[in-house]
Amino acid sequence: MEREEEGVSMALRHAVLAALLDEELSGYQLAKAFDLGVANFWHALPQQLYTELAKLEKDGLVTGREVVQDTRPNKRLFKVTEAGLAELERFAATANKPSFIRDDLLVTVQAADHVDTDEVIAQLTERAAFADAKIELFGGLLRQMRGDRSEEEFLRHGERIGPYLTCLRGLAFEEGNRDWCHRSAAILRERRTAHAQR
């Protein structure tokens, strides 16, 4: 178990470093960045991010500075150091392990022949709605990143292509989820109707 947690922490460490590449961010801003863009490939709770920022600063991979604010409490802004960039280089040169699906909904669908079909359909419908919301979010982020350029033009000449490509992956992932949920729900409805008519 300890080895698995270490692997999770190491991947989070690099996701945080990657999120800080464009600009200095506070812990709060980093959490919002994860919630909006990074969450399509790495999920983390705000408390995990604050803990990871402290570790990264201690290890010299990010540096923080205090910003005095008149009307609000002071905040700390973090940016990646040269050592942090070198760590990202090392990470990028390491072979990435393939990801695996671990999803409660798939366990429910696996058991669809032995549990309440209406409940399975309801969960599939709910997940499809969640996917639709994420698709809309990713579509908005992509439009924001490319501005008034076409996607083809942005992919050729855009300043920072990495976030755009990861957002495209998130979009494709959620479109796949939505389509699979709709199809699975439709199949279960058809089978339920056919069974009732026997």
C-alpha positions in Angstrom: 0.0 0.0 0.0 2.8 2.4 0.8 4.4 1.9 -2.6 1.1 2.7 -4.3 0.7 5.9 -2.2 4.3 6.9 -3.1 3.4 6.5 -6.8 0.3 8.7 -6.5 2.3 11.3 -4.7 5.0 11.3 -7.3 2.5 11.8 -10.1 0.7 14.6 -8.2 4.1 16.3 -7.7 4.7 16.4 -11.5 1.1 17.5 -12.2 1.6 20.4 -9.8 4.9 21.4 -11.4 3.2 21.3 -14.9 0.3 23.5 -13.7 2.8 26.1 -12.5 4.7 26.4 -15.8 2.7 29.4 -17.2 2.5 31.7 -14.2 2.9 32.2 -10.5 -0.1 30.8 -8.7 -1.3 30.9 -5.1 -2.5 27.6 -3.5 -6.1 28.8 -4.1 -5.4 29.6 -7.8 -3.7 26.2 -8.2 -6.7 24.4 -6.8 -9.0 26.3 -9.3 -6.6 25.5 -12.2 -6.8 21.8 -11.2 -10.5 22.0 -10.9 -10.9 23.5 -14.4 -8.1 22.2 -16.6 -5.9 19.7 -14.9 -8.8 17.6 -13.5 -9.3 16.1 -16.9 -6.1 14.0 -16.4 -5.3 14.3 -12.7 -7.7 14.7 -9.7 -6.6 16.1 -6.4 -8.3 17.7 -3.4 -7.2 21.2 -2.4 -5.6 19.9 0.8 -3.5 17.5 -1.2 -2.3 20.4 -3.4 -1.4 22.6 -0.4 0.6 19.7 1.1 2.3 19.0 -2.2 3.2 22.7 -2.6 4.9 22.7 0.8 6.9 19.5 -0.1 7.9 21.0 -3.5 9.1 24.2 -1.8 11.0 22.3 0.8 12.7 20.2 -2.0 13.6 23.4 -3.9 11.4 22.5 -6.9 9.2 25.6 -6.5 9.8 28.9 -4.8 7.2 31.0 -3.0 7.0 34.7 -2.3 4.7 36.6 0.0 2.3 39.1 -1.6 1.0 41.8 0.8 -2.7 42.7 0.1 -4.4 45.7 1.7 -8.0 44.5 1.9 -7.4 40.8 2.0 -5.0 38.5 3.9 -1.5 38.2 2.4 -1.0 35.3 0.0 1.9 33.3 -1.3 2.6 32.9 -5.0 4.6 29.9 -6.3 6.6 29.3 -9.4 8.7 26.5 -10.7 12.5 26.7 -10.1 15.3 25.5 -12.4 15.5 22.4 -10.3 11.7 21.9 -10.8 12.1 22.3 -14.6 14.9 19.7 -14.5 12.6 17.4 -12.5 9.9 17.7 -15.2 12.5 17.0 -17.9 13.5 13.8 -16.0 9.8 12.9 -15.6 9.1 13.5 -19.3 12.1 11.2 -20.3 10.7 8.4 -18.1 8.4 5.9 -19.7 4.8 6.5 -18.5 2.8 3.5 -17.4 -0.5 2.9 -19.1 -3.6 4.0 -17.1 -6.3 1.6 -16.0 -10.0 2.2 -15.5 -11.4 1.9 -11.9 -15.0 3.0 -12.0 -17.8 2.1 -9.7 -20.3 2.6 -12.5 -18.7 -0.2 -14.5 -19.1 -2.6 -11.6 -22.8 -1.7 -11.5 -23.1 -2.3 -15.2 -21.2 -5.6 -14.9 -23.9 -6.7 -12.5 -26.8 -5.4 -14.7 -28.3 -8.8 -15.3 -28.8 -9.4 -11.5 -29.7 -6.0 -10.1 -32.5 -3.4 -10.6 -32.3 -2.4 -14.3 -34.1 1.0 -13.6 -31.3 1.8 -11.1 -28.6 1.0 -13.6 -30.3 3.1 -16.3 -30.7 6.0 -13.8 -26.9 5.9 -13.0 -26.0 5.8 -16.6 -28.3 8.7 -17.4 -26.7 10.7 -14.5 -23.2 9.9 -15.7 -24.1 11.0 -19.2 -25.4 14.3 -17.9 -22.1 14.8 -15.9 -20.2 14.0 -19.1 -22.2 16.6 -21.0 -21.4 19.3 -18.4 -17.7 18.4 -18.7 -17.9 18.5 -22.5 -19.3 22.0 -22.3 -16.6 23.1 -19.9 -13.8 21.7 -22.1 -15.3 23.2 -25.2 -15.2 26.6 -23.4 -11.6 26.2 -22.3 -10.5 25.2 -25.8 -12.3 28.3 -27.3 -10.7 30.5 -24.6 -7.2 29.1 -25.3 -7.3 29.5 -29.1 -9.1 32.9 -29.1 -10.1 34.0 -32.5 -7.9 31.5 -34.3 -9.2 28.3 -35.9 -8.2 25.1 -34.2 -5.9 24.1 -37.1 -4.1 27.5 -36.9 -3.8 27.2 -33.1 -2.4 23.7 -33.3 0.2 24.9 -35.7 1.2 28.2 -34.2 -0.3 28.4 -30.6 2.1 29.6 -27.9 1.4 26.8 -25.4 0.1 23.6 -27.0 0.4 21.2 -24.0 -2.7 22.4 -22.1 -4.7 22.5 -25.3 -3.8 18.9 -26.2 -4.6 17.6 -22.6 -7.9 19.5 -22.9 -8.6 17.7 -26.2 -8.0 14.4 -24.5 -10.4 15.3 -21.7 -13.0 16.3 -24.2 -12.6 13.0 -26.1 -12.7 11.0 -22.9 -16.0 12.6 -21.8 -17.5 12.3 -25.3 -16.7 8.6 -25.1 -18.2 8.3 -21.6 -21.4 10.1 -22.7 -21.8 8.0 -25.9 -21.2 4.7 -24.0 -23.7 5.7 -21.3 -26.4 6.5 -23.8 -25.9 3.3 -25.7 -25.8 1.1 -22.6 -28.9 2.7 -21.2 -30.7 2.3 -24.6 -29.7 -1.4 -24.8 -30.9 -2.1 -21.2 -34.3 -0.4 -22.0 -34.7 -2.5 -25.1 -33.9 -5.7 -23.3 -36.3 -4.8 -20.4 -39.1 -4.1 -22.9 -38.4 -7.3 -24.9 -38.4 -9.3 -21.6 -41.7 -7.8 -20.5 -43.4 -8.7 -23.7 -42.5 -12.4 -23.4 
